[in-house]
Amino acid sequence: MTTSEYDSLRPPEPAGGRRRRDGRRRRRTGQAGADGSREMPMVPEAEFTSYYGRPVVKPAPWGHDIAAYLFLGGVAGGSALLAAGGQLTGQDTLRRNCRLAAISAVGVGAAALVHDRGRPERFLNMLRTIKLTSPMSVGSWILSAFSAGAGVAAAAEFDRMTGERLPLGPLRPVLHAVEGLAGLEAAAFAPPLAAYTAVLLADTATPTWNAARDELPFVFVSSASLAAAGLAMITTPVAETAPARKLAVLGVIGDLVATEVMRRRMDPVAAEPLHEGRSGALLRLSEALAVAGGIGTLLGGRRRGVAATAGLALVAASALTRLGIFEAGIHSAKDPRYTIEPQKRRLAARRAAGITDDSITTAG
């Protein structure tokens, strides 16, 4: 007899009784329950779960390479902004360190993105056209435009660091002539680079990510500010880190406020993975590190050791924020409860508001 994995869920057959050829059971005259009052239900009572407990939505096929890219993209974007600030204010060390941080972060992040896709040509295929309704398509162009400007600016810095020994020939004057414009071009694409990954997550059907779609970009931009400012405080002398310290304090305030607003405005069930389990622990630790880094920046940011320690806490807080949100979304997609309960609550709210004539409230 052929069986399947779902046969274990079928209720046991009642004892006694023989089946006729048409599959129905013969009834005995005078037997208790012959009127059907004691028939065993063949299907379990309907609950909020999905078909045999299977996920309602398919989890995003992304590994931790994408989580790393989410973090590194924020580092690159924030560093490019700080580099432009150093360029405009004449703080050469800050400009140099942030330009090198930007190109390093975007390079490693792009490598992680390509590795997750499996084949490099898949990324190049995204550049054959631009689709404004696709966060993936728009994000590929943002990443490419940012990388071009950041690469030119970093090449000029590296040429100076090596005593102009790069084999550039007649291109050297051109490189140094356009490095300022290239740095500003990268800074222009820095905010979109830091924010588009949040739009990319929220555009999926993953319950927790989708429920946070309005606030998640603000969380990611604030998190990028933490990472870039913290990295600058680690690598740059305190005499030139005043812009980084200011960005760090603003980033901490923005991160805490945006995260709290996001949690309050989300459906309570969809927000559960942000509070519970491994992802909840990561986000709580992230908040603690952000607060500690912000206090250290305010009270001791002008001392080298304190500034470096506070910067390290801010970088770690940013990384844990991205990882915690990433894992919360993956977890919410695997449990049908996070999809079905918010749907039922939204349906009840629409009906309570008197909306009863659309396809959502009349279905079923």
C-alpha positions in Angstrom: 0.0 0.0 0.0 1.3 3.4 -0.9 1.6 5.9 1.9 2.7 9.4 2.4 4.1 11.6 5.2 0.6 13.0 5.8 -1.0 9.6 6.6 0.2 9.9 10.2 -2.2 12.8 10.6 -5.3 10.8 9.6 -7.4 9.8 12.6 -7.6 6.0 13.3 -10.4 4.1 11.6 -13.2 3.1 14.0 -13.3 -0.5 15.1 -15.9 -2.8 13.5 -17.9 -2.3 10.4 -17.1 -3.5 6.9 -16.8 -1.3 3.8 -18.9 -1.8 0.7 -17.4 -1.7 -2.7 -18.2 2.0 -3.0 -16.1 2.7 0.1 -18.9 3.5 2.5 -19.2 1.6 5.8 -22.2 -0.7 6.4 -24.4 0.3 9.3 -25.8 -2.3 11.7 -29.4 -2.0 12.5 -30.0 -0.9 16.0 -26.3 -0.1 16.7 -25.6 2.9 18.9 -24.7 5.9 16.8 -26.2 4.5 13.6 -27.8 7.9 13.0 -24.4 9.4 12.5 -24.2 11.2 15.8 -21.0 9.3 16.7 -19.3 9.4 13.4 -15.6 10.3 13.8 -14.6 13.5 11.9 -12.2 12.7 9.1 -10.6 16.2 9.2 -9.1 17.9 12.2 -10.7 21.1 13.5 -9.4 24.1 11.5 -6.9 26.2 13.4 -4.8 29.3 12.5 -1.9 27.1 11.2 -1.3 26.4 7.6 -1.7 23.3 5.5 -0.3 20.6 7.7 1.7 23.2 9.5 3.7 24.1 6.4 5.0 27.7 6.1 2.6 30.0 4.3 5.4 32.0 2.6 8.7 30.8 1.4 11.7 32.0 3.4 14.1 34.2 1.5 16.9 32.0 0.1 19.6 34.2 1.6 22.4 33.1 3.8 24.7 35.1 6.1 26.5 36.5 3.1 23.5 38.8 2.6 23.5 39.7 6.3 27.2 40.7 5.9 26.3 42.7 2.8 23.6 44.6 4.7 26.2 45.6 7.3 29.0 46.4 4.9 26.8 48.5 2.7 25.9 50.7 5.6 29.6 51.0 6.6 30.4 52.0 3.0 27.7 54.6 2.7 28.3 56.3 6.1 32.1 56.3 5.4 31.6 58.0 2.1 29.6 60.8 3.8 32.3 61.3 6.4 34.9 61.3 3.7 33.1 64.1 1.9 32.9 66.0 5.1 36.6 65.7 5.7 37.2 66.8 2.1 35.1 69.9 2.5 36.6 70.9 5.9 40.2 70.1 5.1 40.6 67.2 7.5 42.9 65.1 5.3 43.4 62.1 7.6 39.7 61.7 8.2 39.1 62.0 4.4 41.7 59.4 3.6 40.7 56.9 6.2 37.0 57.1 5.4 37.6 56.9 1.6 39.6 53.7 2.1 37.0 52.3 4.5 34.2 53.0 2.0 35.9 51.2 -0.9 37.0 48.3 1.3 33.5 47.8 2.7 31.8 48.1 -0.6 34.3 45.7 -2.2 33.9 43.0 0.4 30.2 43.5 0.5 29.9 43.1 -3.2 32.0 40.0 -3.1 29.6 38.6 -0.4 26.6 39.5 -2.6 28.1 37.8 -5.7 29.0 34.7 -3.6 25.5 34.4 -2.4 24.2 34.6 -5.9 26.4 31.8 -6.9 27.7 33.2 -10.2 29.2 36.7 -10.9 27.2 37.1 -14.2 24.0 37.1 -12.2 24.9 40.5 -10.8 26.0 41.8 -14.3 22.6 40.6 -15.7 20.9 43.0 -13.3 22.7 45.9 -15.1 21.3 45.1 -18.5 18.2 47.1 -17.7 16.7 49.2 -14.9 13.3 48.5 -13.4 12.2 51.2 -11.0 9.7 48.9 -9.3 12.4 46.4 -8.3 14.5 47.2 -5.3 17.0 44.7 -6.5 17.4 46.3 -9.9 17.6 49.9 -8.5 20.0 48.7 -5.8 22.4 47.2 -8.3 22.6 50.5 -10.1 23.1 52.4 -6.8 25.9 50.0 -5.8 27.6 50.4 -9.2 27.4 54.2 -9.2 28.6 54.4 -5.6 31.5 52.0 -6.3 32.7 54.0 -9.3 33.0 57.2 -7.3 34.4 55.6 -4.2 36.9 53.6 -6.3 38.3 56.7 -8.0 38.6 58.6 -4.7 40.3 55.7 -3.0 42.7 55.2 -5.9 43.9 58.8 -5.6 44.4 58.3 -1.8 46.3 55.1 -2.4 48.5 56.8 -5.0 49.4 59.5 -2.5 50.1 56.9 0.2 52.6 55.1 -2.0 54.4 58.3 -3.0 52.8 58.4 -6.5 54.4 55.1 -7.5 51.4 53.6 -9.1 51.9 53.0 -12.8 49.4 55.6 -13.9 51.6 57.5 -16.4 49.6 60.4 -18.0 46.5 59.4 -16.1 47.8 60.6 -12.7 46.9 64.3 -13.2 43.5 63.3 -14.5 42.9 61.1 -11.4 43.8 63.8 -8.9 41.8 66.3 -10.9 38.6 64.3 -10.6 39.0 62.8 -7.2 37.1 65.6 -5.5 34.1 65.2 -7.8 34.3 61.4 -7.4 34.2 61.7 -3.6 31.2 63.9 -3.7 29.5 61.6 -6.2 30.0 58.7 -3.9 28.6 60.7 -1.0 25.5 61.5 -3.1 24.8 57.8 -3.5 25.7 57.0 0.1 22.2 57.5 1.7 20.4 55.4 -1.0 23.1 52.7 -0.6 22.5 52.6 3.2 18.7 52.6 2.8 17.9 50.5 -0.2 18.7 47.2 1.5 15.9 47.9 4.0 13.5 48.5 1.1 14.8 45.2 -0.4 13.9 43.3 2.7 10.5 45.0 3.3 9.5 44.4 -0.3 9.4 40.6 0.3 6.4 38.7 1.8 8.5 37.9 4.9 6.1 38.9 7.8 8.4 40.7 10.1 10.3 42.6 7.4 7.1 43.6 5.6 5.4 44.8 8.7 8.4 47.1 9.4 8.5 48.5 5.9 7.8 52.2 6.9 10.4 52.4 9.6 13.1 49.9 8.6 14.9 52.4 6.2 15.3 54.9 9.1 16.7 52.1 11.3 19.2 51.1 8.6 20.4 54.6 7.9 20.9 55.3 11.6 22.7 52.0 11.9 25.0 52.9 9.0 25.8 56.2 10.8 26.9 54.2 13.9 29.1 51.9 11.9 30.9 54.6 9.9 31.3 57.0 12.8 32.6 54.2 15.0 35.1 53.0 12.4 36.4 56.6 11.9 36.8 57.0 15.7 38.9 53.8 15.7 41.2 54.7 12.8 41.5 58.4 13.0 43.3 60.7 15.6 40.9 62.5 17.9 42.0 65.8 16.5 40.0 65.1 13.4 37.1 63.0 14.7 34.8 65.8 15.6 32.5 65.1 12.6 32.5 61.4 13.4 31.6 62.0 17.1 28.7 64.2 16.1 27.5 61.6 13.6 27.9 58.9 16.2 25.6 60.7 18.7 23.0 61.5 16.1 23.2 57.9 14.9 22.6 56.5 18.4 19.6 58.8 19.0 18.2 57.9 15.5 18.8 54.2 16.0 17.1 54.0 19.4 14.1 56.2 18.4 13.5 54.5 15.0 13.8 51.0 16.4 11.3 51.8 19.2 8.8 53.5 16.8 9.2 50.5 14.5 8.3 48.0 17.2 5.3 50.0 18.5 3.8 50.5 15.0 4.2 46.9 13.9 1.6 44.2 14.5 2.4 42.7 17.9 2.6 39.1 16.5 4.9 40.2 13.6 7.1 42.0 16.0 7.6 39.0 18.3 10.8 37.8 16.6 12.4 41.2 17.3 11.9 40.5 21.0 12.3 36.7 21.4 14.9 34.1 20.7 18.3 34.6 19.2 17.3 37.6 17.1 15.8 39.3 20.1 18.9 38.7 22.1 21.1 40.2 19.3 18.9 43.3 19.2 19.0 43.8 22.9 22.7 43.5 22.9 22.9 46.0 20.0 20.9 48.6 21.9 23.1 48.2 25.0 26.3 48.6 22.9 24.8 51.6 21.1 24.0 53.3 24.4 27.4 52.5 25.8 29.1 53.8 22.7 27.1 57.0 22.7 27.9 57.7 26.3 31.6 57.0 25.7 31.6 59.3 22.8 30.0 62.2 24.7 32.0 61.8 27.9 35.4 60.7 26.6 35.5 61.0 22.8 38.4 63.4 22.9 40.7 60.8 24.5 42.2 58.2 22.1 41.6 55.1 24.2 38.0 56.0 25.1 37.2 57.0 21.5 38.5 53.8 20.1 36.6 51.7 22.6 33.4 53.6 22.0 33.9 53.3 18.3 34.3 49.6 18.6 31.0 49.4 20.5 29.2 51.4 17.9 30.5 49.2 15.0 29.4 46.1 16.9 26.0 47.6 17.6 25.4 48.3 13.9 26.5 44.8 12.9 24.2 43.2 15.5 21.3 45.3 14.4 21.5 44.1 10.8 22.0 40.5 11.9 19.2 40.6 14.4 16.7 42.0 11.9 17.9 39.6 9.3 17.4 36.5 11.5 14.1 37.8 12.8 12.7 37.9 9.3 13.9 34.5 8.4 12.4 33.0 11.5 9.0 34.7 10.9 8.8 33.2 7.4 9.2 29.7 8.8 6.3 29.9 11.3 2.8 30.2 9.7 1.5 31.9 12.8 3.4 35.2 11.9 1.6 35.3 8.6 -1.9 34.2 9.4 -2.6 35.9 12.7 -1.7 39.4 11.5 -3.9 38.7 8.3 -6.9 37.8 10.5 -6.4 40.9 12.6 -6.2 43.2 9.5 -9.3 41.5 8.1 -11.2 42.0 11.3 -10.1 45.7 11.4 -11.4 46.3 7.9 -14.7 44.7 8.6 -15.0 46.7 11.9 -14.4 49.9 9.9 -17.3 49.0 7.6 -15.2 47.9 4.6 -17.2 44.8 3.5 -17.4 45.2 -0.3 -13.9 44.5 -1.5 -12.2 41.3 -2.5 -10.4 41.1 0.8 -13.4 41.2 3.2 -15.7 39.1 0.9 -13.3 36.3 0.1 -14.1 33.1 1.8 
